[in-house]
Amino acid sequence: MRCDNCGKGDAAIHLTKIQNNEMNTYHLCETCAAEEGLDTGEPTAAAPLTDFLAQMGKNIGGETAVALGGCTSCGLTLSDFKKTGRLGCSTCYTQFDQHLRGLLRRLHGGTQHVGKIFLSPDPRQTDRLARIASLRRSLHHAVAGEDFERAAALRDQIRQLELTE
């Protein structure tokens, strides 16, 4: 099958495009596929993050690598880390702590993990909301178990916490 774009080469890539809710299939040679920005089967980096870390690690000073030696557990040296971008074992994290902190600071802007959940600037607010959610679950269980006296007490506690907003 010939390339739909140039008509010269053999089609090696089959591209399906959906534009304006219409599907079109194109059969492209490697040259035309590369012009479209498609992967033509050329070998690429197996781990782009590893390569990126290796590039970042090249900024680490060589004189400290000699002073540090290698990891006491696996023997990985700082120069090996700079080449591969990979640590050898869990001990490497403590062994190369100073260098990893600098690397993480450049990558992420800090060395403390802050998480992915929203925390209110006021921790008392977060605690209060968590307490209300817990009381509501207890209230639901009390009603389901037909323990209405306990449910009434829980309801009152929830109202009291909601009023203190």
C-alpha positions, 0 to 999 in steps of 0.5 A: 500500500502506498502513502496517502500523503506523498504516494511514493513510499510504502505505508508503514504508519496507519493514522486515524484522525477524528476531526469535527466528529468525523473519522479519517484513516491515513496510511503514511510512509515513515517520512510523512509520519515524521512530518506529522510528528508521529513516532516512526519506530525510531528508538527513543529513551526508555525512561525519559524521567531517568534521563532527565534526572541524569542530566540534573545530576550532572550539576552535582560537584565532582569533588564531593563525589570523591569525598563521599565515595560510594553507597555503603550498601550497594557501592553505587557512586555519585558519578554512577548516579549522574550517568544513570539517574537511578539510585541502587538501593534504599541506603543511597537515599540517606548516603546521597541525601545532601545531593538529592535535596539540591536536585529535588529543590531544583526540580520541584522548588522544595524538598517537603512533600505537601500532598494532594489534598486541600487543607484549610489554612486554619487546622481547627476548621479542618478538625471541626469539619472532620468531626462533623462528618464523623458525627453524621456517620454515627448519626446515620448508624444510630438511626439505622439501628433505631437508637433514637436517643443516641441519634438525638444527642448526635444531632444536637452535637452536629448542630452545635458544631455547625453553629460555631462556624 
